[in-house]
Each structure stands twice: as structure tokens, then as C-alpha cells.
Amino acid sequence: MPLILKVRPVYTGCPPNHDSPSPSIQAVLHPCERPIKVIIINNRLTFVMSEYRIGAGGWGYFDIPGADPLKAYSKAFDFVEVNSTFYNIPQLKTVDSWARRVPETFTFSVKCHRDLTHKYLLSPIKGAGGLLEAYLDICRRLHSNLLVLETPRSFNPNQAVDNINDLLSRVQLDDIRLVWEIRWGPPGKELVKLMQEFNIVHCVDLSREPRPAFESDILYSRLFGHGLHNLYQFDDAELLEIDKRVQDSGSGSMYLSFHGGRMYKDA
């Protein structure tokens, strides 16, 4: 596996543009400012272009009169986190239509149904394995390798490591990566070990926390900010700090998913 060095990325292309009248991380981080990271492959230093994708939690409120919201969204962004799947299991024909309506370069991540994380609590009980398999199939149909898990603040997964290991051992993840937002708090030593064994990405809100508990080749952040009732809007200084935290990571692929009533403007 390539070793990603701890270096500050350099940029190519256009100069920074911080003069956008509507602050967004895409305005603060100019589209041409694509970071290059240095990795070692076969004992040689190699410069590679990092993947940096910015989007929001869904497209349902991306309202342009007369336009298909998903098609319109995919022209403005190259990444979306599908949040409706947290509440409802979509029909496969619906999932297939999502895949057809976006460019080939567009990326989906899929949020797993709340029954798995809030009802079954990632335990290997009846129904849990089948639900997880169903969502892995949804990811495959969307050509997505990211399945997002959000466990509640009331659930301490550090006390359920064996159950989680049992559940995950029953499914075939293939190249799909689990992205886990642990709302209870930071994972302990044994849980971190389990997450690394299953190649799980630790997801944190980089507007509130400086970094995940451990580094991965993928950095994934669900961004809510500090406001109440999902009405928070980031300012330029906050967006620059988020970007700095992203660039200071050792990850080669970075995904930022903005949430809340002003998520499209922030992204």
C-alpha cells in the first residue's frame, strides 16, 4: 500500500480566489487549486493529484424551477451524501434512476438506514445483516464505495466491539468503505483496532474537531457548524480552517459533506 507522507500539499493552476460575494468552500478553495501529495510507490517518490470532493447532504432542496433537482445539483457539485436513505429504504429502480441522471464522474455516498445504527446498534441480530447487505447493494448500483454509518450519542460502541465484529464478519464489503460517525465520543483502543481491521473511516465534523481518531487514506467529514436548528452558515475564516485541517491530513481522498438549511451555499 502506498505510504502517504506528512507534507503540506502544494497547488497547481489558478491563483486563490477569496473574493466571492457568497462564501462557500468552493469559493475559498479555488477549483483550480487541486492539492498534490507526495507518496512512496516502489521506493520512489511520486507526486499524485489528491481527490477533493465537496457537496451536501442530499439534493431534494436544490430547487431550480423546471429542472430535475438531482441533474441540476450534479452540474453544480461533483459529490453528494444521500441522506434520504437514512429514513427510507429506496426501491432499486429509484436507485438506478439516480445513477442514470448524473455524470460518470459524479460521486455518491450513501447513508445507511437508521434501523441498523439506532435500533440494532450494529449487533448481529435478526435483520441487521440483511439490511447491511441491502445497503451495500445500493452502493454498488450507484458505483459508490462509501457507506455512511451514524450511531447515536446514547450508544457507546466501545462496549460492543465483539458484536460489531460479528456483524461485519458476516458481510462481504469488497471495495466499499464504511464511514462511521460515532456521536457517543472518541473510539477507544480496541474499537480503533477493529475499525482499522475492517478498513473503516472515522468520520468527524472538522468544524468542531481538528482530526479523526486515526488517519486513513480517506478523510470524510460531515459538517454542521456551531449553530442551532441547522441554520448555521460558515464564514470565510471557518472555511479556510476546515480546508487547512483537510490539507494537514495524510489522506489522499477527501470528502466534505455540508448539512443544514444553508448547506448548498456553504458548499
N, C-alpha and C positions, 0 to 999 in steps of 0.2 A: 504494500500500500504506500502511495506517495507520502512523504513527510512534509508537512506544511511548516515552514519556518516562521518564527515570530519576528516578522518585519513589518514596518509601516508600508502599506501599499503605495505605489506611485500611480500617476494617472496619465492618460494619453488623450489627445484630441483637443476639444474645445476648452477655453478658459472657464472658470467658475462663473455662474450667473446667480447672484443673490439678490437681484432687483425685482423679483416677481411681485406684483401687487397682491397676489393671493398666495400666502405662504403655504408651501407644500414641500415634502421632502424631495420630490422630483424637481422642484424649482431650486431648492437649496443645493441638492446634488445634481448638477447638470447632467443630462442624458449622455453627453459625450465623455463625462468623467468616469470611465469604466476602470475599476481598480485592477491592477496586475499584482499577482502574488508570486513569490519565489518558492518553488518546491524542488525536492531532490528526487529524480527518477533515474534509476540505474546508476547511482553515484554521480549524476550530473545535475548541475543547477539548471533549472528550466523556468522560464517566465510563462505564466499562464494567465489568461483573462478570467477573472472571477465572475461568477454568475450572481447578479444582484437584482432581485425581483421585488417590486413594490406594488402592493394592491390593498384591497379592503375585504371586509367580511361580508361578501355577497354582492349581488348586482341588482337586487329587487327594487332598491330605491334610487337607482341610477336612471332617472326619469328624463327622457328626451321625447317630446311629443312626436308621435308617429313612428318611433323607432323601437326595434326589439331591444329591451334593456341589456341583455347579455351581449348581443352583437355590438351595441353602442359602447358598452363597458370595455369589451375586448379591443376596441380601437383606441381607447384612452390608456389602458393598463395591459400589462402582459402576464398578470398573475391575479388569482382570486382564491380566497378561502371560502368554500361552500359551507355556509352556516345553517341553511335550512335543513340539512341532513341530521343535525343535532336533535331536531324536534320530530321529524317525519322521515320514514324510510321511503325514498323515491322509487317510482316504478322504473324498471330498467329501460323502457322505451323513452322515458323522460331523460334519464342519464345519457343515453345515446344521442338524444337531440342536443343536449348541451355540448357534447363533443363535436357534433357537426357544425355548430354555429360559431365556432371560434377559429382563429388561425392556427396552423400547425405548431407555431412557436409559442402559443399560449399555454400557461401552466395552471392547473388546478391543484389545490389541496382540499381534502375532504374532512369535515369534522364528524367524528363518529357519534352514533346515536347515544343519547343520554342514558338509556337503559343500561348500556354496558358499563358506563362510568359512575352513574349515580344510583342505580338500582342493584346491579350485580356487583358493583365495586371491583371490577376486574377479577372476579372469582370464577373458578371453573365449574360453575353450577349450570343446571339445565338451561339452555337458551343462549348462554353467553358465547360459547364457541361458534354457534351458528350465526349469531349476529355479527361477530367479528369477521367471519368468513364472508358474509354478505357485503360488508363494507370494503373488504379487500377487493372483492369483485367489482364494486362500484369504482374504486380507484383504478383498476385495470382498464375498465371501459373508458375512463377519462384520460388514460395514458398518464396517470398521476402516480408518483412514488411517495406521496406524503399523506398519511392518515393521522389526523389531529385528535388527541385524547385530552379531555379536560376533566379532572377529578375535583370534587367539591372540597371546600375548606374543612368540612366536618370529617373527611376521610383521611386517616393517616396511613399512607401506603407503606411506611417503614415497618408497620406491624403486620403487613400482609404480603411480604416478599415471596413466601412459598406459594401462596395462592396465585399470585401474578405469574410466577414462573410456570406453574402448572398450566394456566390458561394459555400463555404464549407458546408453550411447548407443543400444544395441540394443533396449532395452525401453521400453514406454510406462508411465511411473509414474502418469500422470494426477494425481489428488489424493492419492495415497499417499505418505507421507513415510518416507524411510529414516532410522532412528535407529541411529547407529553407535557402538558401544563399542569403542574402539581400545585393546587391552590392551598393545600394544607400548610406548606412550608418547604424548606430545602430538603432534598433527599439525603438520607444517611448513608453511611459507608456501604452497607450490604445492598441497599437499593441502587446506589450508583453502580456497583459491580454488576447487578442484574441488568440495569439499563445498558451498560456497555456490552454485556454479553449478547444482548438482542439488538445491538446497534440502534438504540433508541436515542432520539434527540431530545435534550432537556430544553423545554420552551419557557422563556421568561419574558416579562414586559420590560424592554430596555429603557422605557421612560421612567421606570421605577427601580429597576435593579441593574447593576453595572454589567453583569455577565451571568451565564448559566453556571450550574454547579461543576460542570466538566466540559472540556472542549470536544467538539465533533467536527467532521468535515462539513456539516450543515449547521448553520445558525438560523433559528426560526424564532421570531418574536411576534407576539400578539400585543398590539399597542392600544392602551386605553387612556393613558394620561392620568391626571390627578383630579379631574372634575367629578361631579356627581351627575347621575341620571344620563350618562353617556352623551353629555353636551360639551365635553371638553374639546378645545381646539389648540393645537400646538403652535407655539411661535417659532420664529427662525432659530433662536438660540437653542431651544429644546430639540429641534430637528437636527441641528448641527451636532449636538451632544449625542443624540441617538446614532447618527452616522459615524461619529468617532468611535463609539462603542462597537459598532459593527466592524469598522475597519481595523480596530485593535484586536479583533478576534483572530484565531488561526484558521478560520473556516474558509473553504473555497466556494461554497454556495450559500447565499444569504437571502432570506425571505422576511419581508416586513409586511404584516397584515394589520391595517388600521381598523379600529372599531369605534362605534358610536355614531351619533347623529350627524357629525361633520367629517366622517371618515373619508369621503371622496375628496374633499378639499384638502385634508391633511396629507393624503397620499399623493 
